[in-house]
Amino acid sequence: MPAPVSLSMPRERSAGRALAVVLALLTVFGPISMDLYLPVLPALTGELHASTSAAQLTVTACLLGLAFGQVVAGPLSDRFGRRRPMLAGAVAYIGTSALCAFSPSVESLVAARFVQGLAGAVGIVIAQAAGRDLYSGGKLVRYYGRLTVIGGLAAIVGPVIGGQLAAFTDWRGIFVFLALLGAVILIACLTVFRETLPPQERTGGGLAQSGRDFRRLLSDRLFVGAVLITGFVNAALFAYLSGATYVLQGIYGLSPQGYSFAFGLNSAGFMVFGFVAGRLSERWSEKGTLVLGLAMALLGAAGLLMTAALHLPLAAMVLSLFVMVSGVATTTPPSTSLALAHYPEIAGTASSLLGMARFAFGGIAAPLVGLGGAATALPLGLVTLTCATLAALVHAVAVRPHTRAAQHLKAGGQPVDRVTATS
């Protein structure tokens, strides 16, 4: 088993601007696959003679593919390098997007969407793992801040582009556009993406080694804590994405244009606070920024529940959503860095668990928002507050004790590594 990497052993390589841009673009696979075709979902439902619930399964299937695909792609990238799995994933994404475009039934579309999610997951996990190959310390957390900004931008632009495309083409054309986008990213990877993980630093041993790597990660309390925090705050985010449209349009009477404005405001908050969190983590405190993000998520979620219970006006709802979403963005760079910073040799495997938590927890939370029907915002408030509270509890149990132990060891002049600090 490789020895733990201590805080005194950073590993960093230079990365050109073009490569940094391509790595950031890889993060759009997730949000653009989820958001781009949402404006044409009703038309898709009618053309395929499907029920609303069956059509919504096309969203769920992609979400599950994005979650579980990372568990496969991460270990493969640690064993074979980052570039080859990325190229294979881009080719598969192009092919599965074409299959979606020509699906004759909703059942075949659901299956194709799941595989499309599996392929898109490769880009997400490679972007995180390659960042760990290239950066360390403050540059690493700043890099994750940029990824958060790009993800927020894609979330804003996706529905807008989808709505504009719907004026010229049908839902099948939307998936053709996704295939073309995959082709653009493939060309960019072929021309710009150089290998970031040298052969001598790759893992071997096949499935047995992957199992040992997963056990090693899951035995690290700080790593598990960072993963769970990421999962819970993203569950709150997916609950918002799932339920906000019904709350803002159905309860508060916003027009589609008004909802788009509110959605854009929250996405802008996600981008801005994700960027600020990356800078703040670097210049102030990584763990302090994480606490700030958790406090914002808790405050916003509590505001949602209070607004729903007391039937407060629209301004209170929009402000609460903004604070909660911005809090989720603030937690993302420091929690990602805490999870990956000390596992450079298995960064792909570590990234896969982090990404799976984001999408799997989100997939569980999203349907819970609709259990109370479309006439009340109470389920949205309850789900988001529960998720934010669980994230805060995990921080208190897993992350905060590590901080104290690390400070004690540092004060005593002992080397700080994760195994010693968490034991």
URMOBEL-V573999 format. One record per pair of residues at least 4 apart in sequence whose ideal C-beta (glycine too) atoms are under 6 Angstrom apart, sorted by sequence separation. I is the first residue (numbers start at 1). J is the second residue. If there is no record, write none. Layout:
BEGIN
i:I j:J
i:I j:J
END
This chain:
BEGIN
i:5 j:9
i:15 j:19
i:28 j:32
i:29 j:33
i:31 j:35
i:32 j:36
i:40 j:44
i:50 j:54
i:57 j:61
i:65 j:69
i:69 j:73
i:70 j:74
i:76 j:80
i:80 j:84
i:82 j:86
i:122 j:126
i:126 j:130
i:131 j:135
i:135 j:139
i:136 j:140
i:153 j:157
i:154 j:158
i:157 j:161
i:165 j:169
i:169 j:173
i:188 j:192
i:189 j:193
i:197 j:201
i:205 j:209
i:239 j:243
i:240 j:244
i:243 j:247
i:244 j:248
i:245 j:249
i:246 j:250
i:247 j:251
i:248 j:252
i:254 j:258
i:269 j:273
i:273 j:277
i:276 j:280
i:280 j:284
i:284 j:288
i:303 j:307
i:306 j:310
i:312 j:316
i:331 j:335
i:337 j:341
i:343 j:347
i:346 j:350
i:347 j:351
i:356 j:360
i:357 j:361
i:372 j:376
i:379 j:383
i:381 j:385
i:394 j:398
i:395 j:399
i:396 j:400
i:418 j:422
i:15 j:20
i:45 j:50
i:50 j:55
i:77 j:82
i:103 j:108
i:135 j:140
i:249 j:254
i:254 j:259
i:281 j:286
i:307 j:312
i:409 j:414
i:416 j:421
i:103 j:109
i:203 j:209
i:217 j:223
i:248 j:254
i:372 j:378
i:410 j:416
i:340 j:347
i:343 j:350
i:372 j:379
i:409 j:416
i:77 j:85
i:135 j:143
i:281 j:289
i:371 j:379
i:76 j:85
i:103 j:112
i:165 j:174
i:280 j:289
i:307 j:316
i:45 j:55
i:249 j:259
i:307 j:317
i:340 j:350
i:369 j:379
i:406 j:416
i:248 j:259
i:369 j:380
i:73 j:85
i:100 j:112
i:131 j:143
i:277 j:289
i:99 j:112
i:307 j:320
i:41 j:55
i:248 j:262
i:369 j:383
i:339 j:354
i:368 j:383
i:406 j:421
i:96 j:112
i:304 j:320
i:405 j:421
i:303 j:320
i:365 j:383
i:96 j:115
i:402 j:421
i:96 j:116
i:300 j:320
i:402 j:422
i:96 j:119
i:300 j:323
i:301 j:324
i:299 j:323
i:300 j:324
i:93 j:119
i:92 j:119
i:93 j:120
i:296 j:323
i:297 j:324
i:300 j:327
i:33 j:62
i:89 j:119
i:296 j:326
i:297 j:327
i:296 j:327
i:297 j:328
i:89 j:122
i:293 j:327
i:296 j:330
i:30 j:66
i:85 j:122
i:293 j:330
i:292 j:330
i:293 j:331
i:86 j:126
i:290 j:331
i:82 j:126
i:290 j:334
i:289 j:334
i:290 j:335
i:73 j:121
i:82 j:130
i:286 j:334
i:61 j:110
i:65 j:114
i:69 j:118
i:73 j:122
i:77 j:126
i:58 j:109
i:62 j:113
i:66 j:117
i:70 j:121
i:74 j:125
i:54 j:106
i:58 j:110
i:61 j:113
i:65 j:117
i:69 j:121
i:73 j:125
i:77 j:129
i:281 j:333
i:57 j:110
i:61 j:114
i:65 j:118
i:269 j:322
i:273 j:326
i:277 j:330
i:281 j:334
i:66 j:120
i:58 j:113
i:62 j:117
i:66 j:121
i:70 j:125
i:266 j:321
i:270 j:325
i:274 j:329
i:278 j:333
i:50 j:106
i:262 j:318
i:266 j:322
i:269 j:325
i:273 j:329
i:277 j:333
i:269 j:326
i:273 j:330
i:48 j:106
i:274 j:332
i:266 j:325
i:270 j:329
i:134 j:196
i:252 j:314
i:133 j:196
i:133 j:197
i:233 j:297
i:130 j:196
i:308 j:377
i:308 j:378
i:101 j:172
i:308 j:381
i:101 j:175
i:100 j:175
i:101 j:176
i:305 j:381
i:342 j:418
i:304 j:381
i:97 j:175
i:304 j:384
i:305 j:385
i:97 j:178
i:98 j:179
i:97 j:179
i:301 j:384
i:302 j:385
i:301 j:385
i:94 j:179
i:97 j:182
i:33 j:120
i:301 j:388
i:94 j:182
i:93 j:182
i:94 j:183
i:298 j:388
i:29 j:120
i:237 j:328
i:297 j:388
i:90 j:182
i:29 j:123
i:30 j:124
i:298 j:392
i:29 j:124
i:90 j:185
i:233 j:328
i:90 j:186
i:26 j:123
i:294 j:391
i:233 j:331
i:294 j:392
i:26 j:126
i:27 j:127
i:26 j:127
i:294 j:395
i:87 j:189
i:86 j:189
i:23 j:127
i:230 j:335
i:229 j:335
i:23 j:130
i:156 j:264
i:226 j:335
i:83 j:193
i:156 j:267
i:83 j:195
i:155 j:267
i:226 j:338
i:227 j:339
i:226 j:339
i:81 j:195
i:82 j:196
i:82 j:197
i:152 j:267
i:81 j:197
i:223 j:339
i:287 j:403
i:152 j:270
i:153 j:271
i:15 j:134
i:152 j:271
i:27 j:147
i:31 j:151
i:13 j:134
i:38 j:159
i:24 j:146
i:32 j:154
i:36 j:158
i:149 j:271
i:12 j:135
i:27 j:150
i:31 j:154
i:35 j:158
i:39 j:162
i:79 j:202
i:12 j:136
i:27 j:151
i:31 j:155
i:35 j:159
i:39 j:163
i:79 j:203
i:230 j:354
i:234 j:358
i:238 j:362
i:242 j:366
i:250 j:374
i:11 j:136
i:37 j:162
i:78 j:203
i:149 j:274
i:10 j:136
i:24 j:150
i:28 j:154
i:32 j:158
i:36 j:162
i:40 j:166
i:148 j:274
i:149 j:275
i:227 j:353
i:231 j:357
i:235 j:361
i:239 j:365
i:243 j:369
i:251 j:377
i:10 j:137
i:31 j:158
i:39 j:166
i:44 j:171
i:227 j:354
i:230 j:357
i:234 j:361
i:235 j:362
i:238 j:365
i:242 j:369
i:43 j:171
i:230 j:358
i:234 j:362
i:238 j:366
i:246 j:374
i:145 j:274
i:145 j:275
i:227 j:357
i:231 j:361
i:235 j:365
i:239 j:369
i:247 j:377
i:40 j:171
i:145 j:277
i:145 j:278
i:213 j:346
i:217 j:350
i:247 j:380
i:40 j:174
i:75 j:210
i:142 j:278
i:213 j:349
i:37 j:174
i:141 j:278
i:243 j:380
i:36 j:174
i:141 j:281
i:142 j:282
i:141 j:282
i:138 j:282
i:239 j:383
i:239 j:384
i:236 j:384
i:236 j:387
i:235 j:387
i:236 j:388
i:232 j:387
i:232 j:390
i:233 j:391
i:232 j:391
i:25 j:185
i:229 j:391
i:229 j:394
i:22 j:188
i:228 j:394
i:229 j:395
i:225 j:394
i:22 j:192
i:22 j:193
i:19 j:192
i:225 j:398
i:18 j:192
i:225 j:399
i:221 j:398
i:222 j:402
i:148 j:329
i:148 j:332
i:145 j:333
i:144 j:333
i:141 j:333
i:144 j:336
i:144 j:337
i:141 j:337
i:222 j:418
i:140 j:337
i:220 j:418
i:222 j:422
i:221 j:422
i:132 j:340
i:132 j:344
i:132 j:347
i:129 j:347
i:129 j:348
i:129 j:351
i:128 j:351
i:125 j:351
i:125 j:352
i:125 j:355
i:124 j:355
i:78 j:346
i:78 j:348
i:77 j:348
i:78 j:349
i:74 j:348
i:75 j:349
i:74 j:349
i:74 j:351
i:74 j:352
i:71 j:352
i:70 j:352
i:70 j:355
i:71 j:356
i:70 j:356
i:67 j:356
i:67 j:359
i:66 j:359
i:67 j:360
i:63 j:359
i:63 j:363
i:11 j:344
i:5 j:342
i:2 j:345
i:6 j:415
i:7 j:416
i:6 j:417
i:4 j:417
i:4 j:418
i:4 j:419
END
